[in-house]
Every structure is written in C-alpha cells, then in structure tokens.
Amino acid sequence: MSTPATLITLALVLGLTVFSGWRGSRPPDLMKGPRMVPWPSLMLLGIVACIFLIVHLVNLAGFDTSAAGPRF
C-alpha cells in the first residue's frame, strides 16, 4: 500500500476505534434489550489494526522493524 492509502486507512480505522469506544462506554438501556454489536471487541480490533498501520508507515519511511534486524 502507498503512503496516502495507508494514511487514509489509518484515519478510517482510528475513527471506527474512537466510535466503538464511545458506544461501548455508554450504559446499557434495558428497555431496548441486549446490545447486538460487541463494541469493546470492535475497539480492540481497531487498536490492533492501528498498530499494524503505524508499523507499516514506519516501514514506508525507511526504517527496518523486523525482529532479526537488517539483512545486510
């Protein structure tokens, strides 16, 4: 993925993560019934995706983030 596509994806995922955190922190409304969307799980998946996208941006900037270190 190119840098602009990665930044756009990061912004969308970050927005989904913030929205999921906001919806998950609201108290349950027992009159409406149970929640059908697992907001805390979606927030956690969004956080993991943000971490992967940030590491991808660091790699696009030219830094090596592999565990083995540089190959040459």
Phi and psi in degrees as GROMACS dihedral restraints (atoms count N, CA, C in turn):
[ dihedral_restraints ]
;  ai    aj    ak    al  type     phi  dphi    fc
    3     4     5     6     1   -80.7    20    10
    4     5     6     7     1   170.9    20    10
    6     7     8     9     1   -63.6    20    10
    7     8     9    10     1   -46.6    20    10
    9    10    11    12     1   -62.1    20    10
   10    11    12    13     1   -39.0    20    10
   12    13    14    15     1   -65.9    20    10
   13    14    15    16     1   -37.8    20    10
   15    16    17    18     1   -66.6    20    10
   16    17    18    19     1   -41.4    20    10
   18    19    20    21     1   -66.2    20    10
   19    20    21    22     1   -39.6    20    10
   21    22    23    24     1   -66.1    20    10
   22    23    24    25     1   -43.6    20    10
   24    25    26    27     1   -63.4    20    10
   25    26    27    28     1   -40.8    20    10
   27    28    29    30     1   -62.6    20    10
   28    29    30    31     1   -40.6    20    10
   30    31    32    33     1   -65.4    20    10
   31    32    33    34     1   -40.9    20    10
   33    34    35    36     1   -66.8    20    10
   34    35    36    37     1   -43.5    20    10
   36    37    38    39     1   -67.4    20    10
   37    38    39    40     1   -38.8    20    10
   39    40    41    42     1   -64.2    20    10
   40    41    42    43     1   -39.7    20    10
   42    43    44    45     1   -63.4    20    10
   43    44    45    46     1   -42.4    20    10
   45    46    47    48     1   -63.0    20    10
   46    47    48    49     1   -38.3    20    10
   48    49    50    51     1   -66.1    20    10
   49    50    51    52     1   -44.5    20    10
   51    52    53    54     1   -65.4    20    10
   52    53    54    55     1   -41.8    20    10
   54    55    56    57     1   -63.0    20    10
   55    56    57    58     1   -42.5    20    10
   57    58    59    60     1   -65.2    20    10
   58    59    60    61     1   -37.8    20    10
   60    61    62    63     1   -64.9    20    10
   61    62    63    64     1   -39.3    20    10
   63    64    65    66     1   -67.5    20    10
   64    65    66    67     1   -44.2    20    10
   66    67    68    69     1   -69.1    20    10
   67    68    69    70     1   -34.6    20    10
   69    70    71    72     1   -73.5    20    10
   70    71    72    73     1   -22.3    20    10
   72    73    74    75     1   -88.1    20    10
   73    74    75    76     1    -8.2    20    10
   75    76    77    78     1   -73.8    20    10
   76    77    78    79     1   144.4    20    10
   78    79    80    81     1   -68.2    20    10
   79    80    81    82     1   147.7    20    10
   81    82    83    84     1   -69.5    20    10
   82    83    84    85     1   144.0    20    10
   84    85    86    87     1  -103.4    20    10
   85    86    87    88     1   105.2    20    10
   87    88    89    90     1   -69.4    20    10
   88    89    90    91     1   -19.4    20    10
   90    91    92    93     1   -72.3    20    10
   91    92    93    94     1   -29.3    20    10
   93    94    95    96     1   -85.2    20    10
   94    95    96    97     1   -17.6    20    10
   96    97    98    99     1   104.2    20    10
   97    98    99   100     1  -171.5    20    10
   99   100   101   102     1   -72.9    20    10
  100   101   102   103     1   157.0    20    10
  102   103   104   105     1   -74.6    20    10
  103   104   105   106     1   135.0    20    10
  105   106   107   108     1  -100.4    20    10
  106   107   108   109     1    -9.4    20    10
  108   109   110   111     1  -112.2    20    10
  109   110   111   112     1   126.4    20    10
  111   112   113   114     1   -80.8    20    10
  112   113   114   115     1    80.5    20    10
  114   115   116   117     1   -60.3    20    10
  115   116   117   118     1   -41.9    20    10
  117   118   119   120     1   -63.0    20    10
  118   119   120   121     1   -35.8    20    10
  120   121   122   123     1   -67.9    20    10
  121   122   123   124     1   -39.7    20    10
  123   124   125   126     1   -65.1    20    10
  124   125   126   127     1   -36.5    20    10
  126   127   128   129     1   -64.6    20    10
  127   128   129   130     1   -42.7    20    10
  129   130   131   132     1   -63.8    20    10
  130   131   132   133     1   -42.6    20    10
  132   133   134   135     1   -63.7    20    10
  133   134   135   136     1   -37.0    20    10
  135   136   137   138     1   -65.5    20    10
  136   137   138   139     1   -38.8    20    10
  138   139   140   141     1   -63.7    20    10
  139   140   141   142     1   -43.3    20    10
  141   142   143   144     1   -64.1    20    10
  142   143   144   145     1   -41.9    20    10
  144   145   146   147     1   -64.6    20    10
  145   146   147   148     1   -38.9    20    10
  147   148   149   150     1   -62.6    20    10
  148   149   150   151     1   -40.1    20    10
  150   151   152   153     1   -63.5    20    10
  151   152   153   154     1   -45.3    20    10
  153   154   155   156     1   -61.7    20    10
  154   155   156   157     1   -40.9    20    10
  156   157   158   159     1   -68.7    20    10
  157   158   159   160     1   -35.6    20    10
  159   160   161   162     1   -66.9    20    10
  160   161   162   163     1   -41.4    20    10
  162   163   164   165     1   -63.7    20    10
  163   164   165   166     1   -37.7    20    10
  165   166   167   168     1   -64.0    20    10
  166   167   168   169     1   -40.8    20    10
  168   169   170   171     1   -63.1    20    10
  169   170   171   172     1   -39.2    20    10
  171   172   173   174     1   -64.3    20    10
  172   173   174   175     1   -39.8    20    10
  174   175   176   177     1   -66.0    20    10
  175   176   177   178     1   -38.1    20    10
  177   178   179   180     1   -65.9    20    10
  178   179   180   181     1   -27.1    20    10
  180   181   182   183     1   -75.7    20    10
  181   182   183   184     1   -10.3    20    10
  183   184   185   186     1   108.8    20    10
  184   185   186   187     1     2.5    20    10
  186   187   188   189     1   -89.9    20    10
  187   188   189   190     1   147.1    20    10
  189   190   191   192     1   -96.9    20    10
  190   191   192   193     1   121.2    20    10
  192   193   194   195     1  -112.2    20    10
  193   194   195   196     1    14.7    20    10
  195   196   197   198     1   -73.2    20    10
  196   197   198   199     1   153.5    20    10
  198   199   200   201     1   -70.3    20    10
  199   200   201   202     1   -28.4    20    10
  201   202   203   204     1   -80.9    20    10
  202   203   204   205     1   -11.3    20    10
  204   205   206   207     1    87.4    20    10
  205   206   207   208     1  -173.8    20    10
  207   208   209   210     1   -66.4    20    10
  208   209   210   211     1   148.2    20    10
  210   211   212   213     1   -87.0    20    10
  211   212   213   214     1   -17.2    20    10
